[in-house]
Amino acid sequence: MTTQHPPNPAAPPSPQGPATPAHSGEQPPATSTARTPRQLWTRTRGLLIAAVILAIAAVTIALVRSGAAHGRLDPRSADPGGSRAVAQLLADRGVTTRVVTTTAGARDAAGPDTTLLIASPDLLTDRQQAQLHAATTDSGGRTVLIAPGAPSLGTLAPDVTADPAPSLDALAQPGCSLPAARRAGDAETGGRRYATYPTDADTCYRSESLPTLLRLPEAKGGNTVLIGAPDILLNDRLDQQGNASLALQLLGSRPHLVWYLPSLSDDAAATGTDRRSFFDLLPSGWLWGTLQLFVAAVLAAFWRGRRLGRLVPERLPVAIRASEAVEGRARLYRKAGARDHAASALRTATRTRLAPLIGVPPSQAHTPETLLPALTAALRTPGQDPRPLLFGPPPANDAALIALADQLDALEREVRHS
């Protein structure tokens, strides 16, 4: 009579998996590792929704920001940040306004009857700044620089340096003898402040004793005007205080106004020996910022990988049948082709069950010198060597693994019956 034993959860079953149904027309059930389209959608829909939201947010922000910056300081733009209003007021007074987008066009337009306005002098390269300075120094006209800083002052206004701290005052009184400023009165200059300048310069609209508007006289009746902020030229600020009066007087002193808006299509910016590389366009502190991000990533990895004390076992929220756990483990072994791990698990479980049957302590169950002599004495077949079966090499294929499982089962039955 054969004794039936309950399934042992420690030993995985044969990697053949569940038996194939008897009816040839039936399809075998899907394995536990296979995922249905519904499961895939459930797992990935959160990431997909998050990606769509991020994409929509990025496009929205780009559109909003591009719309806000469109036409800034452009005399053809009617946007709040444009300057079409001041251009029309100048036209009513007989001043013609012409927009140029290249350094060559701005350089050729310089003359005694022309006011050259440079909207973004800090965006120009050293080569462009040198060309403009050479063209305007002895031209006898007026050059207006909008919010020039350290990148452009060294070439376009060599005797002037900017204060690193910007002005927080949006409205100031003239405080100078420049006729245009005295007639305009209060104006929203603010922005950059200038720390050093020539002694013969007109210094107006001071913020904490530093001027935000300078007029530098030059030879042949020309001059250069530095304005610390573009507010007095913007459409939405032109009607505030004396902004319109100051803008018209500064830009309308000559019959022609050339409005230079630097652009990516500028030939001078695309040619020359001082063409900027990718690293020149990055902020000066990018290397230090990258190092900080690297240190933060290392600390975050250490924080996530730390272990506080020993592992604490937790009870499963649901009870899992031993047969299901063993079957799932066997399927994983089969999918990975891990016959060595499966054979080791089968042999370990068999040795663990045989040890108490032949009087070997559990601690010695996996020691060949202790287990094999006791097992040989308990077998009814003399001369049988169980070493290759219990401690042999891993099987070479699935058929050998199945044969090993059968032989281990037969050995355990023989020992139990004896």
SULLIN-V230322 format. One record per residue. N is the residue number from 1. SS is DSSP state (a for helix, b for strand, c for the rest). PSI is psi in whole degrees, -180 to 180 (NA if undefined). OMEGA is omega in whole degrees, 0 to 359 (999 if undefined). Layout:
{{N SS PSI OMEGA} {N SS PSI OMEGA}}
This chain:
{{1 c 127 183} {2 c 131 180} {3 c 130 178} {4 c 132 181} {5 c 146 178} {6 c 155 181} {7 c 138 180} {8 c 120 182} {9 c -18 182} {10 c -23 183} {11 c 121 179} {12 c 149 179} {13 c 179 179} {14 c 138 184} {15 c 9 178} {16 c -18 181} {17 c -173 182} {18 c 153 182} {19 c 148 179} {20 c 138 181} {21 c 153 184} {22 c -38 181} {23 c 125 182} {24 c -23 182} {25 c -17 182} {26 c 145 176} {27 c 140 179} {28 c 147 180} {29 c 150 179} {30 c 144 179} {31 c 164 183} {32 c -18 180} {33 c -10 179} {34 c 143 182} {35 c 135 178} {36 c 160 176} {37 a -34 179} {38 a -40 178} {39 a -41 178} {40 a -41 178} {41 a -40 180} {42 a -38 182} {43 a -32 188} {44 a -8 186} {45 a -32 178} {46 a -45 179} {47 a -40 180} {48 a -43 179} {49 a -42 178} {50 a -40 179} {51 a -40 179} {52 a -42 179} {53 a -43 179} {54 a -40 179} {55 a -44 179} {56 a -42 180} {57 a -41 180} {58 a -43 179} {59 a -41 180} {60 a -46 180} {61 a -41 179} {62 a -42 179} {63 a -43 181} {64 a -46 182} {65 a -39 178} {66 a -36 178} {67 a -35 181} {68 a -32 183} {69 a -4 183} {70 c 128 175} {71 c 21 182} {72 c 129 180} {73 c 25 178} {74 c 122 181} {75 c -6 176} {76 c -5 187} {77 c 134 176} {78 c 7 177} {79 c 161 178} {80 c -33 180} {81 c 3 178} {82 c -177 183} {83 c 31 181} {84 a -33 182} {85 a -46 181} {86 a -32 177} {87 a -39 178} {88 a -39 177} {89 a -38 177} {90 a -37 179} {91 a -36 178} {92 a -23 180} {93 c 11 174} {94 c 11 179} {95 c 123 178} {96 b 140 180} {97 b 128 179} {98 b 132 181} {99 b 131 173} {100 b 150 182} {101 c 8 179} {102 c 153 178} {103 a -36 179} {104 a -42 179} {105 a -41 179} {106 a -39 181} {107 a -40 181} {108 a -23 183} {109 a -12 183} {110 c 134 179} {111 c 173 184} {112 c -23 181} {113 c 21 186} {114 b 139 169} {115 b 121 180} {116 b 115 179} {117 b 125 177} {118 b 110 189} {119 c -40 183} {120 c 76 184} {121 a -29 181} {122 a -17 180} {123 a -10 182} {124 c 148 175} {125 c 169 179} {126 a -37 180} {127 a -44 179} {128 a -44 180} {129 a -41 180} {130 a -40 179} {131 a -43 180} {132 a -41 180} {133 a -40 179} {134 a -33 182} {135 a -28 187} {136 a -16 186} {137 c -46 183} {138 c 22 183} {139 c -22 183} {140 c 1 178} {141 c -168 180} {142 b 138 176} {143 b 125 180} {144 b 121 179} {145 b 125 182} {146 b 114 177} {147 c 52 177} {148 c 144 179} {149 c -163 183} {150 a -37 181} {151 a -25 184} {152 a -21 184} {153 a -35 183} {154 a -25 181} {155 a -47 184} {156 a -28 178} {157 c 77 190} {158 c -26 184} {159 c 7 183} {160 c 139 173} {161 b 145 181} {162 b 144 175} {163 c 136 183} {164 c -25 181} {165 c 123 180} {166 c 162 178} {167 b 137 177} {168 c -2 181} {169 c 118 178} {170 c -11 183} {171 c 131 182} {172 b 158 176} {173 c 155 185} {174 c -58 180} {175 c 31 180} {176 c 175 182} {177 c 6 179} {178 c 122 185} {179 a -43 181} {180 a -41 180} {181 a -39 181} {182 a -39 179} {183 a -32 181} {184 a -33 183} {185 c -143 181} {186 c 140 179} {187 b 154 182} {188 c 81 178} {189 c -81 176} {190 c -151 179} {191 b -129 183} {192 c 146 174} {193 c 152 186} {194 b 124 189} {195 b -42 180} {196 b 149 184} {197 c 163 179} {198 c 156 183} {199 c -25 181} {200 c 10 181} {201 c 147 172} {202 b 124 183} {203 b 119 185} {204 b 163 175} {205 b 68 183} {206 b 145 173} {207 b 111 185} {208 c 48 175} {209 c 1 179} {210 b 134 183} {211 b 150 174} {212 b -1 175} {213 b 128 180} {214 b 145 169} {215 b 118 183} {216 b 113 179} {217 b 146 179} {218 c 175 180} {219 a 160 178} {220 a 29 174} {221 a 2 179} {222 c 171 178} {223 b 164 177} {224 b 130 181} {225 b 129 177} {226 b 122 178} {227 b 126 186} {228 c -20 181} {229 c 152 181} {230 c 7 189} {231 a -36 185} {232 a -11 181} {233 a -7 185} {234 c 147 182} {235 c -42 185} {236 c -6 180} {237 c -3 186} {238 c -31 183} {239 c 7 180} {240 c 134 176} {241 c -132 180} {242 c 27 183} {243 a -47 183} {244 a -43 181} {245 a -45 181} {246 a -42 181} {247 a -43 181} {248 a -38 181} {249 a -36 180} {250 a -35 183} {251 a -14 185} {252 c 18 180} {253 c -16 177} {254 c 156 183} {255 c -16 182} {256 b 136 177} {257 b 122 177} {258 b 118 186} {259 b 108 185} {260 b 114 176} {261 c 103 179} {262 c 141 182} {263 c 168 179} {264 c -20 180} {265 c 6 181} {266 c 121 182} {267 a -37 182} {268 a -30 180} {269 a -26 183} {270 a -15 181} {271 c 169 179} {272 c 168 184} {273 c -13 184} {274 c 29 178} {275 c 134 186} {276 c 143 176} {277 c -179 180} {278 a -40 182} {279 a -26 176} {280 a -25 180} {281 a -14 179} {282 c 151 177} {283 c 157 184} {284 c -27 183} {285 c 20 184} {286 a -36 181} {287 a -44 178} {288 a -39 177} {289 a -39 178} {290 a -41 178} {291 a -40 178} {292 a -41 178} {293 a -37 179} {294 a -45 178} {295 a -40 178} {296 a -39 179} {297 a -40 178} {298 a -44 179} {299 a -39 178} {300 a -40 178} {301 a -40 178} {302 a -39 180} {303 a -43 181} {304 a -26 183} {305 a 2 183} {306 c 158 175} {307 c 122 179} {308 c 96 179} {309 c -176 183} {310 c 164 179} {311 c 140 180} {312 c 118 178} {313 c 145 178} {314 c 146 178} {315 c 141 179} {316 c 143 180} {317 c -24 178} {318 c 156 178} {319 c 131 180} {320 c 129 179} {321 c 141 182} {322 a -38 181} {323 a -36 179} {324 a -41 179} {325 a -43 180} {326 a -41 180} {327 a -42 179} {328 a -39 179} {329 a -41 179} {330 a -39 179} {331 a -38 177} {332 a -43 177} {333 a -45 183} {334 a -41 181} {335 a -36 180} {336 a -7 183} {337 c 30 184} {338 c 68 179} {339 a -32 179} {340 a -42 178} {341 a -40 179} {342 a -43 179} {343 a -39 178} {344 a -40 179} {345 a -41 179} {346 a -47 181} {347 a -41 180} {348 a -44 180} {349 a -39 180} {350 a -44 179} {351 a -38 179} {352 a -38 180} {353 a -30 181} {354 a -32 186} {355 a -51 181} {356 a -22 180} {357 a -28 183} {358 c 14 175} {359 c 27 178} {360 c 132 179} {361 c 148 179} {362 a -32 180} {363 a -20 180} {364 a 10 185} {365 c -25 185} {366 c 18 175} {367 c 114 184} {368 a -37 183} {369 a -25 180} {370 a -41 186} {371 a -44 188} {372 a -44 178} {373 a -42 180} {374 a -36 180} {375 a -40 179} {376 a -39 179} {377 a -27 182} {378 a -15 182} {379 c 146 180} {380 c -17 180} {381 c 109 182} {382 c 148 178} {383 c -1 179} {384 c 128 181} {385 c 109 181} {386 c 1 184} {387 a -51 180} {388 a -28 182} {389 a -41 185} {390 a -24 184} {391 a 20 184} {392 c -178 180} {393 c 164 179} {394 c 151 180} {395 c 153 184} {396 c -24 182} {397 c 179 182} {398 a -36 179} {399 a -42 178} {400 a -35 178} {401 a -40 178} {402 a -43 178} {403 a -39 178} {404 a -43 179} {405 a -41 179} {406 a -43 182} {407 a -40 177} {408 a -40 178} {409 a -41 179} {410 a -39 178} {411 a -42 180} {412 a -38 178} {413 a -39 179} {414 a -42 180} {415 a -41 180} {416 a -40 181} {417 a -31 179} {418 c NA 999}}
